[in-house]
Every structure is written in structure tokens, then in C-alpha cells.
Amino acid sequence: MKPLRGYYFDGRSSARRTVVLERAGDLLLVRGDGLDLSFPAGSVKLAPKVGAGRSAIRFPNGALCELATDEPLEQLLGVGGG
């Protein structure tokens, strides 16, 4: 699967960082705008989509990442339906 572009919010400030999300084995990599993070793919959760809002995931550290486009996160995370 190709990397997906998104916006990372650390959960402590309103700063938005542009990142690329990609899968490497059992890890989800988050890179860009001063970030180089990895999380076990099983530890991140799909955030409930609100209205016409963007798809997003929650990280175990309290951070959130919204997708820049409406790409299917399920495939990146290796889970079934939304």
C-alpha cells in the first residue's frame, strides 16, 4: 500500500504537522515535519468519523492523525470495515 498523507496533532497543543503514514510490518510509521515515530499497528485505533469530517486514527500517546484525503485507513491498519 502506498503511504498516506495526513495531519498529526500531538494532543497537547493545536499545532498541526504534515506527515506521511506508512506500514512497515507490524509497525505504523509517522514521519514528517520534525517527527519520526512508530507505533505497533495494533495499538492505534480508528477514530469515529463525525459527519463529513476526515478519517482519523488515535495513537496510544493521545495524539491524533487526520488523513489529508479520504483514503481507506482500514487497509493501512490491517483491520476490516470502518
C-alpha positions as CSV (number, residue, x, y, z in Angstrom):
1,M,0.0,0.0,0.0
2,K,1.2,3.5,-0.8
3,P,2.0,5.9,2.0
4,L,-0.9,8.2,3.0
5,R,-0.6,11.9,3.8
6,G,-2.1,13.3,7.0
7,Y,-2.1,15.9,9.7
8,Y,-0.7,15.0,13.1
9,F,-1.9,16.6,16.3
10,D,0.1,15.8,19.5
11,G,-2.9,16.2,21.8
12,R,-1.1,18.9,23.9
13,S,-1.2,21.8,21.5
14,S,-3.2,23.0,18.5
15,A,-0.2,22.7,16.2
16,R,-0.8,20.7,13.0
17,R,2.1,18.8,11.5
18,T,2.0,17.4,7.9
19,V,3.1,13.7,8.0
20,V,3.2,10.6,5.9
21,L,1.8,7.4,7.3
22,E,3.0,4.0,6.1
23,R,3.1,0.4,7.3
24,A,6.3,-1.5,7.9
25,G,5.5,-5.0,9.0
26,D,3.7,-4.7,12.4
27,L,4.5,-1.0,12.8
28,L,2.7,2.1,11.7
29,L,5.3,4.8,10.8
30,V,4.6,8.5,11.2
31,R,7.2,10.8,9.5
32,G,7.5,14.4,8.6
33,D,7.6,18.0,9.9
34,G,10.1,17.1,12.6
35,L,8.5,13.7,13.5
36,D,9.8,10.2,13.1
37,L,7.5,8.0,15.2
38,S,6.5,4.3,15.1
39,F,3.6,2.5,16.8
40,P,2.6,-1.1,16.9
41,A,-0.2,-1.2,14.3
42,G,-2.5,-3.0,16.8
43,S,-2.2,-0.1,19.3
44,V,-3.7,2.6,17.1
45,K,-7.5,2.9,16.8
46,L,-9.8,4.3,14.1
47,A,-11.4,7.5,15.5
48,P,-15.2,7.7,14.9
49,K,-15.8,9.8,11.8
50,V,-18.0,12.8,12.5
51,G,-20.3,14.0,9.7
52,A,-18.3,14.9,6.6
53,G,-15.1,15.1,8.6
54,R,-11.8,13.4,7.7
55,S,-11.0,9.9,8.6
56,A,-8.6,9.8,11.6
57,I,-6.7,7.5,13.9
58,R,-5.8,7.8,17.6
59,F,-2.4,6.8,18.9
60,P,-1.7,5.3,22.4
61,N,0.2,8.5,23.4
62,G,-3.1,10.6,23.0
63,A,-2.2,12.0,19.6
64,L,-4.5,12.1,16.6
65,C,-3.8,12.0,12.9
66,E,-6.3,13.1,10.3
67,L,-6.0,11.9,6.7
68,A,-5.4,14.7,4.1
69,T,-7.7,12.8,1.7
70,D,-10.5,10.4,2.2
71,E,-8.3,7.2,1.8
72,P,-9.2,4.0,3.5
73,L,-7.3,3.8,6.8
74,E,-8.6,0.2,7.4
75,Q,-6.2,-1.2,4.8
76,L,-3.2,0.7,6.3
77,L,-4.1,-0.6,9.8
78,G,-4.9,-4.1,8.7
79,V,-8.5,-4.1,10.1
80,G,-11.8,-4.8,8.5
81,G,-14.6,-2.3,7.7
82,G,-14.9,1.2,9.3
